[in-house]
Amino acid sequence: AELAIDNNAVERAIRPITLSRKNCLFSGSHDAAHTAAIFFSLLGACKENNVNPTHWLMDCLTRVQNCDPKNYKELLPHNWKK
């Protein structure tokens, strides 16, 4: 079996997460950092579920206005259907 000598593939995969974490150190406040963490988590969930984040966000921001809070789960990336 061939093994890679380096871990560049793993480092490239986690780079966006690492950069976001570093940038969130200077969010301005704890609440702002918390909000950013939620936002980045949702965008990461879009990526994991092969959902276009732009389409998902535009649709959800429109639908959330008329959505019953009991149905917010339907708007999460893994449940979202266009």
C-alpha positions in Angstrom: 0.0 0.0 0.0 1.2 3.5 -0.9 1.1 6.1 1.8 1.5 9.8 1.2 4.6 11.3 2.8 2.8 14.6 3.6 -0.7 15.6 4.7 -1.2 18.5 2.3 -4.6 17.2 1.2 -5.9 17.3 4.8 -4.3 20.7 5.4 -6.0 22.1 2.3 -9.4 20.6 3.4 -9.3 22.3 6.8 -7.7 25.6 5.7 -11.1 27.5 5.4 -12.0 26.4 8.9 -8.7 27.5 10.3 -8.8 30.9 8.6 -12.3 31.5 9.8 -11.3 30.6 13.3 -8.3 32.9 13.2 -10.4 35.8 11.8 -13.1 35.3 14.4 -10.6 36.1 17.2 -11.1 39.7 16.3 -14.9 39.8 15.8 -15.4 42.8 18.0 -17.5 41.1 20.7 -18.5 37.7 22.0 -21.9 37.9 20.5 -20.5 38.8 17.1 -18.1 35.8 17.2 -21.0 33.6 18.2 -23.1 34.8 15.3 -20.2 34.4 12.9 -19.7 30.8 14.1 -23.3 29.9 13.5 -23.2 31.5 10.0 -20.0 29.6 9.1 -21.4 26.4 10.4 -24.5 26.7 8.2 -22.3 27.5 5.2 -20.2 24.4 6.1 -23.3 22.3 6.3 -24.3 23.5 2.8 -20.9 22.3 1.5 -21.3 18.9 3.2 -24.8 18.5 1.7 -23.9 19.6 -1.8 -26.2 22.7 -1.5 -25.4 25.9 -3.3 -24.9 28.3 -0.3 -26.0 31.4 -2.3 -29.3 29.8 -3.5 -29.9 28.3 0.0 -29.3 31.6 1.8 -31.5 33.6 -0.7 -34.3 31.1 -0.4 -34.1 30.8 3.4 -34.1 34.6 4.0 -37.2 34.8 1.9 -39.0 31.8 3.4 -38.1 32.5 7.1 -40.4 35.6 7.1 -43.5 33.4 6.7 -42.3 30.2 8.3 -43.8 28.9 11.5 -40.9 28.7 14.0 -41.9 25.0 14.5 -40.8 24.4 10.9 -37.4 26.1 11.0 -35.8 22.7 10.8 -37.0 22.5 7.2 -34.7 25.4 6.3 -31.5 23.8 7.5 -29.2 22.8 4.7 -29.5 19.1 5.1 -33.4 19.4 5.0 -33.6 22.1 2.4 -35.4 21.4 -0.8 -35.7 23.9 -3.6 
